[in-house]
Amino acid sequence: MNNEAGFFLPYVLFITTLIFIIITANINTYQKEILISKMHSDQIQFETLFQMGHVAFKKEAQILEEDTGKLDYNFPTGAVHITYRAVSKDKYRLLFTIYTSDNAVYSMKTWVTIENATK
């Protein structure tokens, strides 16, 4: 009755289980952080391509001859496809389709007003 050889085994098992739970939770959190960082990076890339396409369209809209059409812009980080339709002489309705270099696709509709329009 005085043999205490297995006295610490439940404590060791409990602490080992607790350590494994903490390690597993940290690994899971780390994986989620990597995913969030990738998505944030993609969002910044989409917004940058959108702004670059928007500025390029505004520059080119001054000399457009047709009221509807499509324009393609290739940038180092991706491509922007713009379908446009003139609503008035200085206002256009745009559909942006953005393709990144890692094959992600994003679409967005917007309005743009062109200052000093000549139409």
C-alpha positions as CSV (number, residue, x, y, z in Angstrom):
1,M,0.0,0.0,0.0
2,N,2.9,2.4,0.4
3,N,4.2,2.0,-3.2
4,E,3.9,5.6,-4.8
5,A,5.8,4.8,-8.1
6,G,2.8,5.9,-10.3
7,F,1.9,9.0,-8.3
8,F,3.3,11.6,-10.8
9,L,1.9,9.9,-14.0
10,P,-1.5,11.6,-14.0
11,Y,0.2,15.0,-13.5
12,V,2.7,14.3,-16.3
13,L,-0.1,13.2,-18.7
14,F,-2.2,16.3,-17.8
15,I,0.7,18.7,-18.4
16,T,1.7,16.9,-21.6
17,T,-1.9,17.2,-22.9
18,L,-2.1,20.8,-21.9
19,I,1.2,21.6,-23.8
20,F,-0.1,19.8,-26.9
21,I,-3.4,21.7,-26.8
22,I,-1.5,25.0,-26.5
23,I,0.9,24.1,-29.4
24,T,-2.0,23.0,-31.6
25,A,-3.9,26.2,-30.9
26,N,-0.8,28.3,-31.8
27,I,-0.2,26.4,-35.0
28,N,-3.9,26.9,-36.0
29,T,-3.7,30.6,-35.2
30,Y,-0.5,30.9,-37.2
31,Q,-2.1,29.3,-40.2
32,K,-5.0,31.7,-40.0
33,E,-2.7,34.7,-39.8
34,I,-0.9,33.5,-42.9
35,L,-4.2,33.3,-44.7
36,I,-5.3,36.8,-43.5
37,S,-1.9,38.2,-44.6
38,K,-2.3,36.7,-48.1
39,M,-5.8,38.0,-48.4
40,H,-4.7,41.5,-47.3
41,S,-1.9,41.4,-49.8
42,D,-4.3,40.4,-52.6
43,Q,-6.7,43.2,-51.6
44,I,-3.9,45.8,-51.8
45,Q,-2.9,44.5,-55.2
46,F,-6.5,44.7,-56.4
47,E,-6.9,48.2,-55.2
48,T,-3.5,49.3,-56.7
49,L,-4.5,47.8,-60.1
50,F,-7.9,49.4,-59.9
51,Q,-6.4,52.8,-59.2
52,M,-3.8,52.4,-62.0
53,G,-6.6,51.4,-64.5
54,H,-8.8,54.2,-63.3
55,V,-6.1,56.8,-63.9
56,A,-5.2,55.3,-67.3
57,F,-8.9,55.4,-68.3
58,K,-9.2,59.0,-67.3
59,K,-6.2,59.9,-69.4
60,E,-7.5,58.0,-72.4
61,A,-11.2,59.0,-72.0
62,Q,-10.4,62.5,-73.4
63,I,-9.7,61.0,-76.8
64,L,-12.3,58.2,-77.0
65,E,-14.3,58.3,-80.1
66,E,-16.9,55.7,-79.2
67,D,-19.6,55.8,-76.5
68,T,-19.2,52.2,-75.6
69,G,-16.2,49.9,-75.8
70,K,-13.5,47.9,-74.1
71,L,-10.0,48.8,-73.0
72,D,-7.2,46.5,-71.8
73,Y,-4.3,47.7,-69.7
74,N,-1.4,45.5,-68.8
75,F,0.6,46.4,-65.7
76,P,3.6,44.6,-64.1
77,T,1.4,43.1,-61.3
78,G,-1.6,42.2,-63.4
79,A,-4.0,43.2,-66.1
80,V,-7.2,45.4,-66.0
81,H,-10.0,45.0,-68.5
82,I,-12.4,47.9,-68.6
83,T,-15.8,47.9,-70.3
84,Y,-17.2,51.4,-70.5
85,R,-20.4,53.2,-71.6
86,A,-20.9,56.9,-71.8
87,V,-23.9,58.1,-69.9
88,S,-23.4,61.8,-70.7
89,K,-20.7,63.8,-72.4
90,D,-18.5,63.8,-69.3
91,K,-19.7,60.7,-67.3
92,Y,-18.9,57.1,-67.9
93,R,-20.2,53.8,-66.4
94,L,-17.2,51.4,-66.0
95,L,-17.0,47.7,-65.3
96,F,-13.5,46.8,-64.1
97,T,-12.3,43.2,-64.4
98,I,-8.9,42.8,-62.6
99,Y,-6.6,39.9,-63.2
100,T,-3.6,39.6,-60.9
101,S,-0.3,37.8,-61.7
102,D,-1.3,34.8,-59.5
103,N,-4.6,34.3,-61.5
104,A,-7.0,35.9,-59.0
105,V,-10.0,37.8,-60.6
106,Y,-11.9,40.7,-59.2
107,S,-14.8,42.7,-60.8
108,M,-16.2,46.1,-59.9
109,K,-18.6,48.6,-61.3
110,T,-18.1,52.3,-60.9
111,W,-18.8,55.8,-62.3
112,V,-16.2,58.2,-63.5
113,T,-16.5,61.9,-64.4
114,I,-14.1,63.2,-66.9
115,E,-13.2,66.9,-66.6
116,N,-12.8,69.0,-69.7
117,A,-14.6,66.4,-71.9
118,T,-14.7,67.3,-75.6
119,K,-17.7,65.2,-76.7
